[in-house]
Amino acid sequence: MTLNQKIPHKLGRGKKRVDNGGPNGSSRTVKFAAYAASDVNAPVKCDWSAMVKKFRSLGNRRLANCTAVMIAHTRQVWLANESRR
């Protein structure tokens, strides 16, 4: 496909679909409100990276691959906070 070629279909989110095929015509579409707890409050502040003493470049300056380094830093934070349990 070239840059000047027209896309044959629309990109993005499609139409909302509601499945009314449940018992007695009830909806089988999952509704987020049924699973969201209204009495749970998010913490005001949570810094998971505070447990890591130092973030090194992990080869990013040489390879210029931010995605791989992000995965390594995420693992570093995860392992540093594993001892919190």
Backbone as CSV, one residue per row, in Angstrom:
resi,resn,N_x,N_y,N_z,CA_x,CA_y,CA_z,C_x,C_y,C_z
1,MET,0.840,-1.180,0.000,0.000,0.000,0.000,0.883,1.241,0.000
2,THR,0.593,2.163,-0.849,1.366,3.399,-0.924,0.710,4.483,-0.077
3,LEU,1.423,5.587,0.107,0.897,6.679,0.917,-0.314,7.351,0.284
4,ASN,-0.388,7.385,-1.035,-1.481,8.065,-1.733,-2.697,7.169,-1.951
5,GLN,-2.580,5.900,-1.622,-3.664,4.962,-1.847,-4.737,5.114,-0.764
6,LYS,-6.001,5.087,-1.174,-7.105,5.252,-0.231,-7.355,3.933,0.509
7,ILE,-7.580,4.028,1.817,-7.859,2.838,2.628,-9.314,2.443,2.404
8,PRO,-9.581,1.161,2.099,-10.946,0.748,1.748,-11.904,0.680,2.943
9,HIS,-11.415,0.812,4.135,-12.285,0.735,5.313,-11.889,1.798,6.325
10,LYS,-12.805,2.094,7.234,-12.562,3.094,8.263,-11.700,2.496,9.366
11,LEU,-10.746,3.277,9.870,-9.920,2.822,10.969,-10.517,3.306,12.287
12,GLY,-10.171,2.631,13.373,-10.618,3.081,14.687,-11.676,2.177,15.277
13,ARG,-12.306,2.688,16.306,-13.281,1.911,17.050,-14.557,1.722,16.239
14,GLY,-15.095,0.530,16.296,-16.322,0.232,15.580,-17.551,0.634,16.374
15,LYS,-18.728,0.292,15.859,-19.988,0.609,16.521,-20.130,-0.203,17.806
16,LYS,-20.888,0.340,18.754,-21.184,-0.366,19.992,-22.107,-1.540,19.669
17,ARG,-21.785,-2.710,20.218,-22.614,-3.893,19.996,-23.191,-4.348,21.323
18,VAL,-24.474,-4.581,21.352,-25.138,-5.104,22.546,-25.751,-6.436,22.165
19,ASP,-25.437,-7.465,22.930,-25.931,-8.812,22.663,-27.120,-9.081,23.581
20,ASN,-28.312,-9.107,23.015,-29.519,-9.358,23.807,-29.981,-10.802,23.687
21,GLY,-29.056,-11.724,23.531,-29.410,-13.124,23.339,-29.442,-13.931,24.619
22,GLY,-29.417,-13.282,25.761,-29.453,-13.988,27.043,-30.848,-14.483,27.373
23,PRO,-30.992,-15.113,28.546,-32.316,-15.598,28.947,-33.322,-14.443,29.048
24,ASN,-34.512,-14.646,28.524,-35.589,-13.647,28.534,-35.174,-12.339,27.859
25,GLY,-34.279,-12.405,26.884,-33.868,-11.222,26.147,-32.922,-10.319,26.910
26,SER,-32.350,-10.818,28.003,-31.420,-9.997,28.783,-30.097,-9.853,28.043
27,SER,-29.346,-8.841,28.400,-28.090,-8.546,27.726,-26.973,-9.456,28.232
28,ARG,-26.198,-10.011,27.292,-25.021,-10.791,27.659,-23.752,-9.956,27.548
29,THR,-23.899,-8.671,27.233,-22.758,-7.784,27.120,-22.234,-7.468,28.513
30,VAL,-20.923,-7.643,28.719,-20.320,-7.384,30.020,-20.316,-5.887,30.284
31,LYS,-20.791,-5.506,31.447,-20.820,-4.094,31.828,-19.786,-3.852,32.915
32,PHE,-18.939,-2.848,32.703,-17.856,-2.546,33.629,-18.380,-2.203,35.026
33,ALA,-19.481,-1.504,35.114,-20.024,-1.074,36.411,-20.336,-2.263,37.312
34,ALA,-20.643,-3.408,36.735,-20.951,-4.587,37.546,-19.704,-5.130,38.248
35,TYR,-18.520,-4.837,37.718,-17.274,-5.359,38.285,-16.484,-4.303,39.056
36,ALA,-16.765,-3.040,38.842,-16.024,-1.962,39.503,-16.542,-1.780,40.924
37,ALA,-15.626,-1.771,41.866,-16.010,-1.553,43.261,-16.086,-0.055,43.537
38,SER,-17.191,0.384,44.087,-17.351,1.818,44.333,-16.710,2.245,45.651
39,ASP,-16.420,1.302,46.554,-15.877,1.662,47.861,-14.349,1.614,47.917
40,VAL,-13.683,1.352,46.798,-12.222,1.269,46.768,-11.658,2.621,46.315
41,ASN,-10.745,3.156,47.089,-10.114,4.422,46.744,-8.659,4.183,46.362
42,ALA,-8.215,4.845,45.327,-6.819,4.734,44.903,-5.930,5.475,45.902
43,PRO,-4.708,4.982,46.127,-3.810,5.694,47.042,-3.436,7.060,46.476
44,VAL,-3.184,7.997,47.373,-2.827,9.349,46.958,-1.484,9.339,46.254
45,LYS,-0.528,8.558,46.781,0.805,8.500,46.195,1.348,7.080,46.324
46,CYS,1.969,6.597,45.267,2.583,5.274,45.283,3.798,5.306,44.355
47,ASP,4.985,5.199,44.927,6.223,5.253,44.146,6.914,3.900,44.210
48,TRP,6.655,3.052,43.236,7.250,1.716,43.218,8.739,1.772,42.916
49,SER,9.209,2.811,42.253,10.622,2.881,41.876,11.521,3.323,43.032
50,ALA,10.961,3.716,44.163,11.760,4.198,45.298,12.677,3.108,45.859
51,MET,12.305,1.851,45.712,13.112,0.743,46.244,14.368,0.478,45.412
52,VAL,14.399,0.942,44.159,15.559,0.733,43.297,16.610,1.791,43.634
53,LYS,17.809,1.317,43.962,18.871,2.249,44.371,19.382,3.092,43.209
54,LYS,19.582,2.465,42.031,20.125,3.194,40.890,19.667,2.540,39.585
55,PHE,19.163,3.358,38.667,18.836,2.880,37.327,20.031,3.158,36.423
56,ARG,20.612,2.110,35.865,21.730,2.284,34.943,21.209,2.341,33.504
57,SER,22.064,2.662,32.559,21.614,2.784,31.170,21.350,1.416,30.541
58,LEU,21.945,0.359,31.060,21.720,-1.015,30.589,21.927,-1.171,29.085
59,GLY,22.884,-0.473,28.538,23.228,-0.605,27.123,22.402,0.253,26.185
60,ASN,21.531,1.090,26.715,20.684,1.910,25.847,21.493,2.910,25.039
61,ARG,22.548,3.431,25.596,23.372,4.412,24.868,24.082,3.756,23.687
62,ARG,24.404,2.485,23.832,25.112,1.769,22.765,24.131,1.220,21.727
63,LEU,23.019,0.636,22.176,22.072,-0.018,21.271,20.939,0.891,20.808
64,ALA,20.641,1.938,21.568,19.519,2.850,21.292,18.214,2.076,21.170
65,ASN,17.990,1.167,22.127,16.772,0.369,22.137,16.039,0.605,23.452
66,CYS,15.225,1.650,23.498,14.527,2.034,24.733,13.545,0.968,25.201
67,THR,12.942,0.235,24.277,11.949,-0.765,24.650,12.573,-1.879,25.473
68,ALA,13.711,-2.386,25.054,14.383,-3.460,25.790,14.828,-2.983,27.169
69,VAL,15.312,-1.763,27.248,15.756,-1.213,28.528,14.565,-0.977,29.445
70,MET,13.430,-0.562,28.877,12.219,-0.370,29.689,11.796,-1.682,30.328
71,ILE,11.887,-2.778,29.586,11.537,-4.093,30.126,12.495,-4.457,31.254
72,ALA,13.770,-4.199,31.074,14.759,-4.496,32.112,14.525,-3.638,33.354
73,HIS,14.197,-2.369,33.184,13.923,-1.497,34.332,12.639,-1.916,35.045
74,THR,11.631,-2.343,34.296,10.393,-2.824,34.898,10.667,-4.044,35.759
75,ARG,11.493,-4.948,35.257,11.867,-6.141,36.023,12.656,-5.743,37.276
76,GLN,13.511,-4.750,37.139,14.295,-4.252,38.269,13.366,-3.725,39.375
77,VAL,12.368,-2.944,39.002,11.413,-2.398,39.973,10.601,-3.524,40.599
78,TRP,10.164,-4.468,39.781,9.371,-5.599,40.262,10.150,-6.391,41.310
79,LEU,11.387,-6.750,40.994,12.191,-7.544,41.920,12.551,-6.775,43.187
80,ALA,12.766,-5.464,43.069,13.089,-4.662,44.242,11.895,-4.588,45.192
81,ASN,10.687,-4.581,44.668,9.493,-4.481,45.492,8.949,-5.832,45.907
82,GLU,9.504,-6.904,45.378,9.033,-8.237,45.750,9.278,-8.519,47.232
83,SER,10.296,-7.895,47.792,10.609,-8.110,49.205,9.641,-7.375,50.124
84,ARG,8.783,-6.515,49.575,7.801,-5.780,50.403,6.739,-6.683,50.979
85,ARG,6.509,-7.834,50.383,5.421,-8.721,50.818,5.664,-9.247,52.199
